[in-house]
Amino acid sequence: MHVREVEQQPSSSRHFGAPIRRLVPLQKGGSFIGYLLNDLAVQDGVVGGYLLMLLSAVLMCAKGPGRPMAIATVLLDLVGFSVGLLLTRGGLVRRGSFVSSVLYRLTVFLPVFLSYFQLRWILPAVSPHSLDAALLALDVRVFGVEPSLAWDRFVTPATTEWFAFFYFGYFFLLSAHLLPMMFAAKSRLRLAHFTLGIILVFCTGQLLYMVVPGWGPYRHLAGQFAHPLEGGLFWRLVRATVDAGGSQKDIFPSLHTAAPTYFATYSFIHRRALPYRLTWPLIAFAATQIVLATMFLRWHYLIDICAGLALGISAAHASFQIVTWERSRRRKAGVRPTFALLDWSWIWRFRGESGSNSGDRMGHAKRRRPE
């Protein structure tokens, strides 16, 4: 499947993508709740549902000294998300304005990604047990092999460093997709597709961590490896990052597999558009190396990888279908698109105005020309 982006609109409607007469305003005496619900998007429901399920889990299942911290962090995420929706979807901050657009992006992304780091307290409190033995047995029964054990004979400082480079590169791959898409997207279709898909990946994966907790081969099979993992700079960075920020029992599904797989699939779907026309083979290659690294470095079982692959691929295709449906629904209902594209030209206008006292009228005119 491929997508050809044909969406264009005049500059006067570039923030909304629909004629003004088709927008649904908040009329005097109208229902604020009705206006808010009418403007909500599918991804808003996904994030809200995820946070509510996370809160239910810590309230009903969490035990031990980490319970108060787990409850407090999830409540903080939920309050921040709710306030953000009220301000943006509710129109308390002017819908489509630069401030509203940035705030909405932070509203849907931050609670999901911050909650990953909070799993460090949530997972031990909600799921103190471990299913490593069951996952290992499933690997052996279904696949006849456990890769981390089978590949032990290939462990050297050079191979460890190679895979550590790609494993650590996951964070750069995530940033290279997330930040430009959040703040520099030129297509509402691709922005909405990317956002819903990556939210589905992380929300699903992080909820499953509580259902299928485990430490991974590096701990469960620690006494069965003949060759220690030793490497250079990137191996040390991987160990430091996992020790400092990892949630420790986050193995099923492998998000180090699911997210790169999602990026590769998303890029392939949009391969007719730049930059994906040029980058999708590179992203696909990096994704394969990251997937192999998760097993070579003994973080994941093979069944974790299979679950991550299924999650990444299905999220990419399902989110595209959902976004296509939602765009049609909002257009027919006269509701503004899910996202407004960010217009950064105000920075150049501000710089032009601040430099106007220099007396260089020609330079000032050139800076003002985009208006």
VEXZAFI-416339 format. One record per residue (C-alpha): x, y, z; residue in three letters. Coordinates in nm, 2 decimals, always signed. Each point is the difference from the previous one (the first is absolute). Example, Ala and Ser with C-alpha at 12.3 -4.5 7.8 and 13.67 -1.06 7.14 Angstrom:
BEGIN
+--------+--------+--------+------+
|   east |  north |     up | resn |
+--------+--------+--------+------+
|  +1.23 |  -0.45 |  +0.78 |  Ala |
|  +0.14 |  +0.34 |  -0.07 |  Ser |
+--------+--------+--------+------+
END
This chain:
BEGIN
+--------+--------+--------+------+
|   east |  north |     up | resn |
+--------+--------+--------+------+
|  +0.00 |  +0.00 |  +0.00 |  Met |
|  +0.12 |  +0.35 |  -0.08 |  His |
|  -0.13 |  +0.35 |  +0.05 |  Val |
|  +0.03 |  +0.29 |  -0.23 |  Arg |
|  -0.04 |  +0.33 |  +0.18 |  Glu |
|  -0.23 |  +0.23 |  -0.20 |  Val |
|  -0.11 |  +0.22 |  +0.28 |  Glu |
|  +0.04 |  +0.38 |  -0.07 |  Gln |
|  -0.19 |  +0.30 |  +0.12 |  Gln |
|  +0.03 |  +0.37 |  -0.04 |  Pro |
|  +0.21 |  +0.19 |  +0.26 |  Ser |
|  -0.31 |  +0.16 |  +0.15 |  Ser |
|  -0.12 |  -0.34 |  +0.12 |  Ser |
|  +0.33 |  -0.18 |  +0.05 |  Arg |
|  -0.05 |  -0.04 |  +0.37 |  His |
|  -0.35 |  -0.15 |  -0.03 |  Phe |
|  -0.02 |  -0.15 |  -0.35 |  Gly |
|  -0.37 |  +0.07 |  -0.04 |  Ala |
|  -0.21 |  +0.31 |  -0.10 |  Pro |
|  -0.10 |  +0.21 |  +0.30 |  Ile |
|  -0.36 |  -0.07 |  -0.06 |  Arg |
|  +0.05 |  -0.37 |  +0.07 |  Arg |
|  +0.16 |  +0.05 |  +0.34 |  Leu |
|  -0.21 |  -0.07 |  +0.31 |  Val |
|  +0.02 |  +0.31 |  +0.22 |  Pro |
|  -0.08 |  +0.01 |  +0.37 |  Leu |
|  -0.33 |  +0.19 |  -0.01 |  Gln |
|  -0.13 |  +0.21 |  +0.29 |  Lys |
|  -0.20 |  -0.22 |  +0.23 |  Gly |
|  +0.14 |  -0.31 |  -0.16 |  Gly |
|  +0.12 |  -0.30 |  +0.19 |  Ser |
|  +0.37 |  +0.02 |  +0.08 |  Phe |
|  +0.01 |  -0.38 |  +0.06 |  Ile |
|  -0.17 |  -0.06 |  -0.33 |  Gly |
|  +0.25 |  +0.23 |  -0.18 |  Tyr |
|  +0.29 |  -0.18 |  +0.18 |  Leu |
|  -0.13 |  -0.35 |  -0.08 |  Leu |
|  -0.07 |  +0.09 |  -0.36 |  Asn |
|  +0.36 |  +0.11 |  -0.05 |  Asp |
|  +0.17 |  -0.30 |  +0.16 |  Leu |
|  +0.20 |  -0.23 |  -0.22 |  Ala |
|  +0.06 |  -0.37 |  +0.02 |  Val |
|  +0.35 |  +0.04 |  +0.14 |  Gln |
|  -0.15 |  +0.21 |  +0.29 |  Asp |
|  -0.21 |  -0.30 |  +0.09 |  Gly |
|  +0.29 |  -0.24 |  -0.02 |  Val |
|  +0.22 |  +0.21 |  +0.23 |  Val |
|  -0.28 |  +0.06 |  +0.24 |  Gly |
|  -0.10 |  -0.37 |  +0.01 |  Gly |
|  +0.37 |  -0.09 |  +0.05 |  Tyr |
|  +0.04 |  +0.23 |  +0.30 |  Leu |
|  -0.33 |  -0.12 |  +0.15 |  Leu |
|  +0.11 |  -0.36 |  -0.03 |  Met |
|  +0.34 |  +0.08 |  +0.15 |  Leu |
|  -0.17 |  +0.17 |  +0.29 |  Leu |
|  -0.24 |  -0.29 |  +0.05 |  Ser |
|  +0.29 |  -0.24 |  +0.01 |  Ala |
|  +0.19 |  +0.19 |  +0.26 |  Val |
|  -0.30 |  +0.06 |  +0.22 |  Leu |
|  -0.12 |  -0.36 |  -0.01 |  Met |
|  +0.32 |  -0.20 |  -0.03 |  Cys |
|  +0.29 |  +0.20 |  +0.12 |  Ala |
|  +0.16 |  -0.10 |  +0.33 |  Lys |
|  +0.32 |  +0.07 |  +0.19 |  Gly |
|  +0.20 |  +0.32 |  +0.06 |  Pro |
|  -0.03 |  +0.11 |  -0.36 |  Gly |
|  -0.38 |  +0.03 |  +0.00 |  Arg |
|  -0.03 |  +0.36 |  +0.11 |  Pro |
|  +0.26 |  +0.12 |  -0.26 |  Met |
|  -0.18 |  -0.21 |  -0.27 |  Ala |
|  -0.34 |  +0.16 |  +0.08 |  Ile |
|  +0.14 |  +0.35 |  +0.02 |  Ala |
|  +0.18 |  -0.01 |  -0.33 |  Thr |
|  -0.30 |  -0.15 |  -0.19 |  Val |
|  -0.24 |  +0.26 |  +0.15 |  Leu |
|  +0.24 |  +0.28 |  -0.10 |  Leu |
|  +0.00 |  -0.13 |  -0.36 |  Asp |
|  -0.38 |  -0.03 |  -0.01 |  Leu |
|  -0.05 |  +0.35 |  +0.14 |  Val |
|  +0.25 |  +0.15 |  -0.24 |  Gly |
|  -0.16 |  -0.18 |  -0.29 |  Phe |
|  -0.35 |  +0.11 |  +0.10 |  Ser |
|  +0.10 |  +0.37 |  +0.05 |  Val |
|  +0.18 |  -0.01 |  -0.34 |  Gly |
|  -0.32 |  -0.13 |  -0.17 |  Leu |
|  -0.22 |  +0.26 |  +0.16 |  Leu |
|  +0.23 |  +0.28 |  -0.11 |  Leu |
|  +0.05 |  -0.12 |  -0.36 |  Thr |
|  -0.30 |  -0.22 |  -0.10 |  Arg |
|  -0.23 |  +0.21 |  +0.22 |  Gly |
|  +0.11 |  +0.32 |  -0.17 |  Gly |
|  +0.11 |  +0.18 |  +0.31 |  Leu |
|  +0.32 |  +0.07 |  -0.19 |  Val |
|  -0.09 |  +0.12 |  -0.35 |  Arg |
|  -0.03 |  -0.31 |  -0.22 |  Arg |
|  +0.25 |  -0.01 |  -0.28 |  Gly |
|  +0.23 |  +0.26 |  +0.16 |  Ser |
|  +0.37 |  -0.07 |  +0.03 |  Phe |
|  -0.03 |  -0.03 |  +0.38 |  Val |
|  -0.30 |  -0.23 |  -0.02 |  Ser |
|  +0.17 |  -0.22 |  -0.26 |  Ser |
|  +0.32 |  -0.04 |  +0.20 |  Val |
|  -0.19 |  -0.06 |  +0.32 |  Leu |
|  -0.21 |  -0.27 |  -0.16 |  Tyr |
|  +0.30 |  -0.18 |  -0.13 |  Arg |
|  +0.15 |  +0.00 |  +0.35 |  Leu |
|  -0.33 |  -0.11 |  +0.15 |  Thr |
|  -0.02 |  -0.33 |  -0.21 |  Val |
|  +0.37 |  -0.08 |  -0.01 |  Phe |
|  +0.14 |  +0.08 |  +0.35 |  Leu |
|  -0.23 |  -0.21 |  +0.22 |  Pro |
|  +0.07 |  -0.31 |  -0.21 |  Val |
|  +0.38 |  +0.03 |  -0.01 |  Phe |
|  +0.04 |  +0.13 |  +0.35 |  Leu |
|  -0.20 |  -0.30 |  +0.13 |  Ser |
|  +0.27 |  -0.23 |  -0.14 |  Tyr |
|  +0.25 |  +0.13 |  +0.25 |  Phe |
|  -0.26 |  -0.02 |  +0.27 |  Gln |
|  -0.03 |  -0.37 |  -0.06 |  Leu |
|  +0.31 |  -0.03 |  +0.20 |  Arg |
|  -0.23 |  +0.04 |  +0.31 |  Trp |
|  -0.32 |  -0.13 |  -0.16 |  Ile |
|  +0.11 |  -0.35 |  -0.12 |  Leu |
|  +0.15 |  -0.13 |  +0.32 |  Pro |
|  -0.30 |  +0.12 |  +0.20 |  Ala |
|  -0.26 |  -0.13 |  -0.24 |  Val |
|  +0.18 |  -0.32 |  -0.12 |  Ser |
|  +0.26 |  -0.11 |  +0.25 |  Pro |
|  +0.02 |  -0.35 |  -0.16 |  His |
|  +0.19 |  -0.10 |  -0.31 |  Ser |
|  -0.10 |  -0.22 |  -0.30 |  Leu |
|  +0.35 |  -0.05 |  -0.13 |  Asp |
|  -0.02 |  -0.38 |  +0.04 |  Ala |
|  -0.33 |  -0.02 |  -0.20 |  Ala |
|  +0.14 |  +0.23 |  -0.28 |  Leu |
|  +0.32 |  -0.21 |  -0.03 |  Leu |
|  -0.20 |  -0.32 |  -0.01 |  Ala |
|  -0.23 |  +0.15 |  -0.27 |  Leu |
|  +0.31 |  +0.09 |  -0.21 |  Asp |
|  +0.15 |  -0.35 |  +0.02 |  Val |
|  -0.34 |  -0.17 |  -0.07 |  Arg |
|  -0.10 |  +0.22 |  -0.29 |  Val |
|  +0.33 |  +0.10 |  -0.16 |  Phe |
|  +0.23 |  -0.28 |  +0.14 |  Gly |
|  +0.27 |  +0.26 |  +0.10 |  Val |
|  +0.07 |  +0.29 |  +0.22 |  Glu |
|  +0.20 |  +0.25 |  -0.21 |  Pro |
|  +0.19 |  +0.16 |  +0.29 |  Ser |
|  +0.14 |  -0.35 |  +0.09 |  Leu |
|  +0.05 |  -0.11 |  -0.36 |  Ala |
|  +0.20 |  +0.32 |  -0.08 |  Trp |
|  +0.21 |  -0.01 |  +0.31 |  Asp |
|  +0.29 |  -0.15 |  -0.20 |  Arg |
|  +0.01 |  +0.30 |  -0.22 |  Phe |
|  +0.04 |  +0.25 |  +0.28 |  Val |
|  +0.32 |  +0.20 |  -0.03 |  Thr |
|  +0.08 |  +0.37 |  +0.09 |  Pro |
|  -0.04 |  +0.09 |  -0.37 |  Ala |
|  -0.34 |  -0.17 |  -0.05 |  Thr |
|  -0.12 |  +0.13 |  +0.33 |  Thr |
|  +0.10 |  +0.36 |  -0.09 |  Glu |
|  -0.17 |  -0.04 |  -0.35 |  Trp |
|  -0.33 |  -0.09 |  +0.15 |  Phe |
|  +0.03 |  +0.24 |  +0.29 |  Ala |
|  +0.04 |  +0.28 |  -0.26 |  Phe |
|  -0.33 |  -0.08 |  -0.16 |  Phe |
|  -0.17 |  -0.08 |  +0.33 |  Tyr |
|  +0.10 |  +0.35 |  +0.13 |  Phe |
|  -0.09 |  +0.15 |  -0.34 |  Gly |
|  -0.36 |  -0.09 |  +0.07 |  Tyr |
|  -0.02 |  +0.32 |  +0.21 |  Phe |
|  +0.13 |  +0.21 |  -0.29 |  Phe |
|  -0.24 |  -0.18 |  -0.24 |  Leu |
|  -0.29 |  +0.09 |  +0.23 |  Leu |
|  +0.11 |  +0.36 |  +0.03 |  Ser |
|  +0.06 |  +0.03 |  -0.37 |  Ala |
|  -0.36 |  -0.10 |  -0.07 |  His |
|  -0.18 |  +0.15 |  +0.30 |  Leu |
|  +0.14 |  +0.36 |  +0.01 |  Leu |
|  -0.02 |  +0.09 |  -0.37 |  Pro |
|  -0.35 |  -0.15 |  -0.02 |  Met |
|  -0.12 |  +0.19 |  +0.31 |  Met |
|  +0.15 |  +0.34 |  -0.09 |  Phe |
|  +0.06 |  +0.01 |  -0.38 |  Ala |
|  -0.26 |  -0.23 |  -0.16 |  Ala |
|  -0.12 |  +0.13 |  -0.34 |  Lys |
|  -0.29 |  -0.25 |  -0.05 |  Ser |
|  -0.29 |  -0.04 |  +0.24 |  Arg |
|  -0.06 |  -0.35 |  -0.14 |  Leu |
|  +0.35 |  -0.13 |  +0.08 |  Arg |
|  +0.00 |  +0.19 |  +0.33 |  Leu |
|  -0.33 |  -0.16 |  +0.11 |  Ala |
|  +0.11 |  -0.34 |  -0.12 |  His |
|  +0.33 |  +0.01 |  +0.18 |  Phe |
|  -0.14 |  +0.13 |  +0.32 |  Thr |
|  -0.28 |  -0.26 |  +0.04 |  Leu |
|  +0.23 |  -0.28 |  -0.11 |  Gly |
|  +0.28 |  +0.07 |  +0.24 |  Ile |
|  -0.25 |  +0.06 |  +0.29 |  Ile |
|  -0.16 |  -0.34 |  -0.07 |  Leu |
|  +0.35 |  -0.16 |  +0.01 |  Val |
|  +0.10 |  +0.15 |  +0.33 |  Phe |
|  -0.33 |  -0.02 |  +0.18 |  Cys |
|  -0.06 |  -0.36 |  -0.10 |  Thr |
|  +0.36 |  -0.10 |  +0.08 |  Gly |
|  +0.01 |  +0.17 |  +0.34 |  Gln |
|  -0.33 |  -0.15 |  +0.11 |  Leu |
|  +0.12 |  -0.35 |  -0.10 |  Leu |
|  +0.31 |  +0.04 |  +0.21 |  Tyr |
|  -0.23 |  -0.03 |  +0.30 |  Met |
|  -0.17 |  -0.31 |  -0.13 |  Val |
|  +0.32 |  -0.18 |  -0.11 |  Val |
|  +0.28 |  +0.12 |  +0.23 |  Pro |
|  +0.35 |  -0.14 |  -0.04 |  Gly |
|  +0.37 |  +0.08 |  +0.05 |  Trp |
|  +0.13 |  -0.14 |  -0.32 |  Gly |
|  +0.28 |  -0.25 |  -0.08 |  Pro |
|  +0.28 |  +0.22 |  +0.14 |  Tyr |
|  -0.13 |  -0.07 |  +0.35 |  Arg |
|  -0.21 |  -0.32 |  -0.03 |  His |
|  +0.28 |  -0.19 |  -0.19 |  Leu |
|  +0.30 |  +0.18 |  +0.16 |  Ala |
|  +0.18 |  -0.32 |  +0.10 |  Gly |
|  -0.03 |  -0.16 |  -0.35 |  Gln |
|  +0.21 |  +0.24 |  -0.21 |  Phe |
|  +0.36 |  -0.09 |  -0.06 |  Ala |
|  +0.10 |  +0.34 |  -0.15 |  His |
|  -0.05 |  +0.32 |  +0.19 |  Pro |
|  -0.13 |  +0.31 |  -0.19 |  Leu |
|  +0.29 |  +0.24 |  -0.02 |  Glu |
|  +0.03 |  +0.29 |  -0.24 |  Gly |
|  +0.10 |  +0.36 |  -0.03 |  Gly |
|  -0.17 |  +0.34 |  +0.01 |  Leu |
|  -0.34 |  -0.11 |  -0.12 |  Phe |
|  -0.03 |  -0.30 |  +0.22 |  Trp |
|  +0.08 |  +0.21 |  +0.30 |  Arg |
|  -0.27 |  +0.25 |  -0.12 |  Leu |
|  -0.25 |  -0.28 |  -0.03 |  Val |
|  +0.07 |  -0.13 |  +0.34 |  Arg |
|  -0.01 |  +0.35 |  +0.16 |  Ala |
|  -0.33 |  +0.08 |  -0.18 |  Thr |
|  -0.17 |  -0.32 |  +0.10 |  Val |
|  +0.11 |  +0.03 |  +0.36 |  Asp |
|  -0.10 |  +0.36 |  +0.03 |  Ala |
|  -0.33 |  +0.02 |  -0.19 |  Gly |
|  -0.12 |  -0.35 |  -0.08 |  Gly |
|  -0.30 |  -0.14 |  +0.18 |  Ser |
|  +0.18 |  -0.33 |  +0.04 |  Gln |
|  -0.29 |  -0.24 |  -0.06 |  Lys |
|  -0.11 |  +0.13 |  -0.34 |  Asp |
|  +0.07 |  -0.29 |  -0.24 |  Ile |
|  -0.34 |  -0.11 |  -0.15 |  Phe |
|  -0.05 |  +0.14 |  -0.26 |  Pro |
|  +0.34 |  +0.14 |  -0.10 |  Ser |
|  -0.06 |  +0.37 |  -0.06 |  Leu |
|  +0.36 |  +0.01 |  -0.13 |  His |
|  -0.14 |  -0.22 |  -0.27 |  Thr |
|  -0.35 |  +0.15 |  -0.04 |  Ala |
|  +0.10 |  +0.37 |  -0.04 |  Ala |
|  +0.27 |  -0.05 |  -0.26 |  Pro |
|  -0.23 |  -0.24 |  -0.19 |  Thr |
|  -0.28 |  +0.26 |  +0.01 |  Tyr |
|  +0.24 |  +0.26 |  -0.13 |  Phe |
|  +0.11 |  -0.22 |  -0.29 |  Ala |
|  -0.36 |  -0.11 |  -0.08 |  Thr |
|  -0.12 |  +0.36 |  +0.02 |  Tyr |
|  +0.28 |  +0.12 |  -0.23 |  Ser |
|  -0.07 |  -0.27 |  -0.25 |  Phe |
|  -0.37 |  +0.09 |  -0.01 |  Ile |
|  +0.09 |  +0.37 |  -0.07 |  His |
|  +0.30 |  -0.09 |  -0.23 |  Arg |
|  -0.13 |  +0.22 |  -0.28 |  Arg |
|  +0.05 |  +0.31 |  +0.21 |  Ala |
|  +0.33 |  +0.16 |  +0.11 |  Leu |
|  +0.20 |  -0.08 |  +0.21 |  Pro |
|  -0.13 |  -0.35 |  +0.02 |  Tyr |
|  +0.07 |  -0.07 |  -0.37 |  Arg |
|  +0.36 |  +0.02 |  +0.09 |  Leu |
|  +0.01 |  -0.11 |  +0.37 |  Thr |
|  -0.23 |  -0.30 |  +0.02 |  Trp |
|  +0.28 |  -0.26 |  -0.10 |  Pro |
|  +0.23 |  +0.15 |  +0.26 |  Leu |
|  -0.26 |  +0.00 |  +0.27 |  Ile |
|  -0.09 |  -0.36 |  -0.09 |  Ala |
|  +0.37 |  -0.10 |  +0.03 |  Phe |
|  +0.04 |  +0.17 |  +0.33 |  Ala |
|  -0.32 |  -0.16 |  +0.13 |  Ala |
|  +0.13 |  -0.35 |  -0.09 |  Thr |
|  +0.33 |  +0.07 |  +0.19 |  Gln |
|  -0.19 |  +0.13 |  +0.30 |  Ile |
|  -0.22 |  -0.31 |  +0.01 |  Val |
|  +0.30 |  -0.23 |  -0.02 |  Leu |
|  +0.18 |  +0.20 |  +0.27 |  Ala |
|  -0.29 |  -0.05 |  +0.25 |  Thr |
|  +0.07 |  -0.37 |  -0.01 |  Met |
|  +0.38 |  +0.01 |  -0.04 |  Phe |
|  +0.04 |  +0.23 |  +0.30 |  Leu |
|  -0.23 |  -0.24 |  +0.20 |  Arg |
|  -0.28 |  +0.24 |  +0.07 |  Trp |
|  -0.28 |  -0.19 |  -0.17 |  His |
|  -0.14 |  -0.34 |  -0.08 |  Tyr |
|  -0.10 |  -0.09 |  -0.36 |  Leu |
|  -0.37 |  +0.01 |  +0.10 |  Ile |
|  +0.05 |  +0.36 |  +0.11 |  Asp |
|  +0.13 |  +0.08 |  -0.34 |  Ile |
|  -0.29 |  -0.17 |  -0.18 |  Cys |
|  -0.24 |  +0.20 |  +0.21 |  Ala |
|  +0.18 |  +0.32 |  -0.07 |  Gly |
|  +0.00 |  -0.06 |  -0.38 |  Leu |
|  -0.37 |  -0.07 |  +0.00 |  Ala |
|  -0.07 |  +0.31 |  +0.21 |  Leu |
|  +0.21 |  +0.23 |  -0.22 |  Gly |
|  -0.14 |  -0.12 |  -0.33 |  Ile |
|  -0.36 |  -0.02 |  +0.11 |  Ser |
|  +0.01 |  +0.35 |  +0.16 |  Ala |
|  +0.14 |  +0.15 |  -0.32 |  Ala |
|  -0.28 |  -0.15 |  -0.22 |  His |
|  -0.28 |  +0.03 |  +0.25 |  Ala |
|  +0.08 |  +0.37 |  +0.08 |  Ser |
|  +0.00 |  +0.09 |  -0.37 |  Phe |
|  -0.35 |  -0.15 |  -0.04 |  Gln |
|  -0.13 |  +0.17 |  +0.31 |  Ile |
|  +0.14 |  +0.34 |  -0.10 |  Val |
|  -0.14 |  -0.03 |  -0.35 |  Thr |
|  -0.34 |  -0.07 |  +0.16 |  Trp |
|  +0.03 |  +0.28 |  +0.25 |  Glu |
|  +0.10 |  +0.26 |  -0.26 |  Arg |
|  -0.32 |  -0.09 |  -0.20 |  Ser |
|  -0.21 |  +0.01 |  +0.32 |  Arg |
|  +0.13 |  +0.34 |  +0.11 |  Arg |
|  -0.04 |  +0.15 |  -0.35 |  Arg |
|  -0.36 |  -0.12 |  -0.04 |  Lys |
|  -0.08 |  +0.13 |  +0.35 |  Ala |
|  +0.16 |  +0.34 |  -0.07 |  Gly |
|  +0.26 |  -0.06 |  +0.28 |  Val |
|  +0.35 |  +0.14 |  -0.02 |  Arg |
|  +0.28 |  -0.25 |  -0.08 |  Pro |
|  +0.16 |  -0.18 |  +0.28 |  Thr |
|  +0.32 |  +0.21 |  -0.03 |  Phe |
|  +0.09 |  +0.35 |  -0.10 |  Ala |
|  +0.34 |  +0.03 |  -0.17 |  Leu |
|  +0.25 |  +0.22 |  +0.18 |  Leu |
|  +0.08 |  +0.33 |  -0.17 |  Asp |
|  +0.35 |  +0.11 |  +0.11 |  Trp |
|  +0.00 |  +0.32 |  -0.21 |  Ser |
|  -0.07 |  +0.21 |  +0.30 |  Trp |
|  +0.36 |  -0.05 |  +0.11 |  Ile |
|  +0.13 |  +0.16 |  -0.32 |  Trp |
|  -0.26 |  +0.28 |  +0.02 |  Arg |
|  +0.11 |  +0.06 |  +0.36 |  Phe |
|  +0.37 |  +0.01 |  -0.11 |  Arg |
|  -0.09 |  +0.23 |  -0.28 |  Gly |
|  -0.19 |  +0.24 |  +0.23 |  Glu |
|  +0.28 |  +0.00 |  +0.26 |  Ser |
|  +0.25 |  +0.09 |  -0.28 |  Gly |
|  -0.21 |  +0.27 |  -0.15 |  Ser |
|  +0.18 |  +0.28 |  +0.19 |  Asn |
|  +0.32 |  -0.07 |  -0.19 |  Ser |
|  -0.14 |  +0.21 |  -0.29 |  Gly |
|  +0.06 |  -0.28 |  -0.25 |  Asp |
|  -0.33 |  +0.02 |  -0.17 |  Arg |
|  +0.09 |  -0.22 |  -0.29 |  Met |
|  +0.11 |  -0.28 |  +0.24 |  Gly |
|  -0.32 |  +0.06 |  +0.20 |  His |
|  -0.21 |  -0.03 |  -0.31 |  Ala |
|  +0.16 |  -0.32 |  -0.09 |  Lys |
|  -0.07 |  -0.15 |  +0.34 |  Arg |
|  -0.36 |  +0.11 |  -0.02 |  Arg |
|  -0.06 |  -0.14 |  -0.35 |  Arg |
|  -0.15 |  -0.33 |  +0.12 |  Pro |
|  -0.29 |  +0.18 |  +0.15 |  Glu |
+--------+--------+--------+------+
END
